[in-house]
Amino acid sequence: MAQEVRGVVAHGKGEPVSVETITVPDPGPGEAVVAVRACGVCHTDLHYREGGINDGFPFLLGHEAAGVVESVGSGVVGLEPGDFVVLNWRAVCGTCRACRRGQPWYCFSTFNAEQPMTLSDGRALSPALGIGAFAEKTLVAAGQCTKVNPAAAPEVAGLLGCGVMAGLGAAMYTGGVGRGDSIAVIGCGGVGNAAIAGARLAGATTIIAVDVDPRKLEWAKEFGATHTVNSQEVDAVEAIQELTDGNGANVVVDAVGRPETFKQAFYARDLAGTAVLVGVPTPEMTVELPLIDVFGRGGATKSSWYGDCLPSRDFPMLVDLHLQGRLPLEKFVSETIGLGEVEQAFHRMERGEVLRSVVVL
């Protein structure tokens, strides 16, 4: 039978979110109901509330989550009630052109639940990134559930569902940073510091953190930054070049997503180096670059979607690395809160006071 639970809903652009009763249907074919244990407050949820993703209000927010499978629908294999899972928004199809050519991390036809969750008046909810996990329970496609070691704390494991994976993957997968490499990360919030942690894990020896906030630069040191640059005080490109023998970094990650920071990333990389955009720009933003510089500097400029991750491969591995003490995921959790505190958490995030607020249920 359908269940009534509490969830955080955004009704209109810029309006404060509210905790409301939502109806979660029984799982249909290929679906699962998950009892949410923890869900991080991600900037993408704020983008939904602000109408920056689309205008499909009302939204059921939350997507960076871990929980326990409560029930599964027909045809589901490899997943059963009681499994501890991290939810992902890339449930790969296995049949699209990206999957067929052996690149499922680019899957162009990912799965979501077919049935809608609804408000008490019957209106269908749009779940954030097909998940909607600021709720006591949520309905997802079974492929969005990635089993991981249940020894990990939910408030830590769930962070892999979005921001931490995006940053780690931007450095390790999209940027391809490796042993002995240099990397600069522009913007040291949750995603940027995850890129720093990923670079350290991959064996980079020069890891440069760039931000305008001294507090964030201090956080970056905890995740492995070997050097910090306050770009309000010095020219970021020049500083990165000075720290890399005048050459620029092998990889530069833009975790802000603004034209000025993208240009910094482009020019702060070494010749034939890689610039990675993982910060999300807004639709009206544009960048103008001299074409001769694009040609003359060589290398690559890439965008990073979900850190080019494959959840079934990466989530269990990264949880295991965390449990071994090699990936300090717990340092990303600035505070734990309840469902009724999401709106205040958005404001703390906007002010740069936290890396991650995590709703614990």
LODRENDO-525468 format. One record per residue: x, y, z of N, C-alpha, C in turn. Coordinates in steps of 0.2 Angstrom, whole numbers, plus 5000, padded with zeros to 4 digits. Layout:
<sites>
XYZXYZXYZ
...
</sites>
This chain:
<sites>
500449945000500050005000500450065000
500250124997500550184997500650205004
501150245005501350265012501350345012
501150375018501250445019501850455023
502250505021502850525025502950595024
503450615028503650695028504250705023
504150755019504650775014504750855013
505250875011505450945010505250965003
504751015002504551034995504651104994
504851114988504851184985504351194980
503951244982503251264978503351314972
503851354973503951414968504651444968
504851474963505451504963505651554968
506151534972506351584977505951574984
505451534984505051534990505351484995
505251505001505551455006505251385006
505651335007505451265007505051255013
504651195012504151175018504151105019
504051085025504051005026503250995026
503150945021502450925020502350855020
501750825020501550755019501550745012
501950685010501950665003501750595003
501550564997501250504997501850464992
502050404995502550364991502250304989
502150284983501750224981502250164982
501850104982502250044982502650044976
503250004976503650004970503349964964
503449994958503149954953503749914950
503649884944504249854940504849894940
505449864942506049894942506149954947
505749964952505750014956505949994963
506150034968506250024975506050074979
505850064985505650114990506250104995
506550164997507150175001506950215007
507050185013507050225019507650265020
507650335019508150375019508450385026
509150375027509450385033509850455034
510050475028510450545028510450575021
510450635021510450665014510750735015
511350745011511650805011511250865007
511450925010511150985007511651015002
511451004995511851014990511651084986
512151114983511951174979511451164974
511451104971510951084966510251094968
510151074975509451084978509251154978
509751194979509551264979509451294972
509751264967509651284960508951264959
508651204961508051184960507551234963
507651254969507151294973507151364969
507751384966507751454963507551454956
507251394953507051384947507651384941
508251374944508851374939508851304935
508551254937508551194933508051184928
507451194931506851194926506251224931
505651224928505051254931504551204933
504851144934504351084936504151084943
503951144946503751144953503051104953
502851074959503251074965503851024965
504451034968504950994968505050954975
505150894975505350854981506150864981
506450904986507150914985507550854989
508150854988508650814991508850754986
509450744985509750694981510350654983
510750684988511350664990511350614996
511050554995510750515001511050445001
510950425007511050355009510450325013
510350265012509750235016509750155015
509150135017509050055018508450045013
508549995009508049975004507449945009
506849965008506249945011505849885007
505749905001505449854996505649864989
505549814985505749814978505149794974
505049814968504549794963504749734959
504349714955504449654951505049664946
505349604945505949614940506549634943
506649654949507249684952507649624954
508249624952508749574954509349614957
509749574961510349604965510149654970
509549664972509349714977508749684981
508849694987508249664992508249704998
507649705001507549735007508049725012
508249785016508849775021509549795018
509549805011510249825008510349895010
510949915012511149985013511450015007
511150065005511350094998511450164998
511850184993511950254992511550264985
511150324985510750334979511150374974
511050354968511350394962510850414957
511050464953510650494948510950474941
511350424941511550394935511450314935
510850294934510650224934510750204926
511350174925511450164918511050114914
510850134908510450084904510750024901
511350034899511749974896511649964889
511150004886511050004879511050064875
511150124878511250184874511950184870
512050234866512650234862513350234866
513250274872513850274876513950214880
513450184882513550114885513750064881
513550064874513750014870514450024868
514750084868515450094866515950084873
515650064878516050044884516150104888
515750154888515850214892515150234896
514950184900514350194904514350254908
514850284910514850344914514650404910
514550394904514250454900513450434898
513150384901512550354899512050414897
511750404891511250454889510550444890
510450384894509750364894509650334901
509750374906509750344913509050334916
508950284921508350274923508150314929
507450324930507150354936506550314937
506250314943505550284944505050314939
504650264937504050284933503450314936
503350294942502750324946502950384949
502450434950502650494954502450484961
502850524965502650534972502250594972
501750604976501250654976501150694983
500950754982500650784988500050764990
499750784996499150754999498550774994
498650824990498050844986498150814979
498550764978498650724972499150754967
499350814968499850844963500550804963
500750794957501350754956501950794958
502450764961503050794963503650784958
504050834957504650824953505250804958
505450744958506050734963506650764960
507050794964507750824962508150764960
508450774953508850724950508550654950
507850654950507550594950507650554956
507750584962507850554968507350574974
507350644975506950664980507050634987
507650654990507750614997507750655003
507550725003507350755009506750735011
506650665012506050635014506150575018
505750555022505850495026505850435022
505550435016505650375011505550405004
505850375000505750394993505750334988
505450344982505350294977505850314971
506250264970506750274964506850214960
507150214954507250154950507750114954
507750054953508150004957508850014955
509050034949509750044947510050114950
509650154953509850214957510150194964
510050124966510250104972510950064972
511450094975512150064974512250034981
512349974982512549944988513249954990
513349974996513949984999514049955006
514649955009514749925015514349965021
513849925024513449955029513849985035
514449965036514849995041514950065041
514850095035514950175034514350205037
514450265040513950305043513550335037
512850335038512450355032512650435030
512750475035512850545034513550555030
513950505030514550505027514550475020
514250415020514150375013513750415008
513250445011512750485006513050535002
513650565005513950625001514250604994
514350534994514650514987514050514982
513450524984512950524979512950584975
513250634976513350694972513950734973
513950784977514550834977515250804978
515350754983515950724984516150684978
515750644975515950604969516050654963
515750704963515850754957516550784958
516750804964517450834964517950784964
517850724967518350674966518450654959
517950644956517950614949518250674944
518050734946518350784941519150784941
519450774947520150764947520350694945
520150644947520350574946520150554939
519550564937519350534930519350584925
518950634925518950684920519650714919
519950744924520650774924521150724923
521050654925521550604924522250624928
522150654934522750674938523050604941
523750604941524050544943524650554947
525050504948525650504953526150564950
526350604955526850654953526550714949
525950714948525650774944525550834949
525450894946525250954949524450964947
524150994952523451014951523251074955
522851114952522551174955521851174955
521551184961520751184961520551254963
520151284959519851344960519151344963
519051364969518451354973518451294978
518551314984518651264989518051244994
517451244991516851224994516851144994
516251114995516251044995516551004989
516351024983516550994977517351004976
517551074977518251084976518751044981
518451044987518951004992518850934991
518350904988518350834986518850824980
518850874975519350864970520050864973
520250904978520850904982520950834985
520450804988520550744991520650684986
520350694980520450644975521150654972
521350714971522050724969522550694974
522450704980522950674985522850594984
522250564984522150494983522550464977
522550504972522850484965523550494965
523850524970524550534970524850594968
524450644967524750714965525250744970
525750774968526250794973526150874974
525950904970525850984971525050994970
524751014975524051024975523851094978
523651134973523551204975522851224975
522651254981521951274982521951344981
521351364978521251434976520551454978
520551514982519851534984519951604987
519451644988519451704991519251704998
519151655001518951645008519451605012
519851645017520351615020520151545024
519451545026519251495030519251425025
519051435019518951385014519651355013
520151405013520851385011521151345017
520951355023521151315029520851245028
520151245026519851175025520251135020
520451175015520751135009521451105012
521751135016522351105019522251035022
521651025025521450965029521350915024
521150925018521050875013521650865008
522150895009522750875006523150935002
522850995002523151044998523851055001
524351064996525051074998525251154998
524851194994524851264994524151294993
524151354996523551394995523651464992
523151484989523151544985522551584986
522551644989522051684990521951734984
521451724980521451754974521151824974
521051844980520851924981521451964983
522051924985522651954986523151954981
523151904977523651894971523251874965
523651874959523351854953523451774953
522851744953522851664953523251634948
523251654942523551624937524351624938
524551684940525251694941525551654947
525051654952525251614958525351544957
524851514953524951444951525551434947
525651474942526251464938526951464942
526951514947527551514951527651454955
527051424957527151364961527251294957
527251304951527451254946527951264941
528551294944529151314940528951354934
528451394935528351444929527951414924
527751344924527351314919526651314919
526351314925525651304926525551224928
524951214930524751144933524551094927
524751034929524550984924523750984923
523450994929522650994928522451054933
521951084930521651144934520851124934
520551124940519851114941519551174943
519051194939518651254941517951224944
517951234951517451214955516951264956
516951324953516551384954516051384948
516251384942515851384936515651454934
516151504934515951564932516451584926
516351634922516751644916517451664918
517551704924518151724926518551664929
518251624932518651564935518851514930
518351504925518551464919519151494915
519151554914519751584911520351574915
520351584921520951564926521151494925
520651444925520851374924521151364917
520951394912521151384905521951414905
522051474908522751494907523251474913
522951444918523351424923523651354922
523451314917523651254916524351254912
524651204912525351194908525151184901
525651194896525551184889525351104889
524851094885524551024884524251004891
524051044895523751024902522951024901
522651004906521950994906521551044910
521051084908520651124912519951084912
519651074919519051044920518551084923
517951094920517451134923516951084926
516851094933516451054937515951094940
516051154942515651204944515051214939
514451224941513851234936513751304935
513851324928513651394927512951404926
512751464925512051484924511951494916
511351484913511251484906511551544902
511551604906511651664902512451674902
512851634905513551654906513851634899
514351674897514751654891515451674892
515951634888516651644888516951664882
517351714881517651724875518451714876
518751674871519451664872519751674865
520351704864520651704858520751634855
520551624849520651564846521351534846
521851584845522551564844522751534851
522451564856522651534863522351464864
521751454861521551384861521951334857
522151354852522651314847523351314850
523551364852524251364854524451334861
523951334865524051304872523951224872
523651204867523551134866523151104872
523251044873522851004879522151004878
521751004884521050994883520651034888
520051054886519551084891518951034891
518851014897518250974898517750994903
517150974902516650974908516650904911
516450904917516450844921515650834923
515350784921514650764923514750714928
514550734934514550684940515250654941
515750694939516450664940516550604935
516150604930516250544925516350474929
515850474934515950414938515450354936
515550294938515150234937514950214944
514350234946514150224953514350144956
514150094952514250024954514950014955
515450044952516150034952516450074958
516250144958516550194962516350194969
515650194970515350204977515650154982
515650084980515850034985516650044986
516950064981517750064982517850124986
517550184985517650244989517450234997
516950204998516750185005517250145008
517450095004518050055007518650095009
518850135004519450175006519350225012
518650245013518550285019518550245025
518350185025518350145031519050125032
519550125027520250105028520650165031
520250225031520550285034520950325028
520850305022521250345017520850395013
520150405015519750455012519350485017
519550545020519150575026518550605024
518050565022517350585020517050625026
517150605032516850635038517050705039
517550735036517750805036517350845032
516950815028516450865024515850875028
515650845033515050855037515150905042
514950965040514951025045514451025050
513850995049513350995054512850935052
512450915056511850875055511250905057
510750905053510150945055509550895053
508950925055508250885054507950915047
507450885045507050905039506850975039
506650995045506351065046506951125046
507551105045508051155045508451165038
508151135033508451135026508451215024
507951245025507951315022508551355026
508651345032509151385036509851355033
509851295031510551265029510651295022
510151305018510351345012510651415013
510451445018510751515019511451505022
511551455026512251445028512751425022
512451385018512851365012512951425008
512551475007512651535003513151575006
513151575012513651625016514351585016
514351525014515051495014515251465021
514751455025514951435032515051365033
514751325028514851255029515051215023
515351165024515551115018514951075016
514651045021513951005020513551005026
512951035026512451015031512150955028
512050905033511750845031511150825036
510550815032509950795035509950725038
509850715044509850645047509150625049
508950565047508250545048508250485053
</sites>
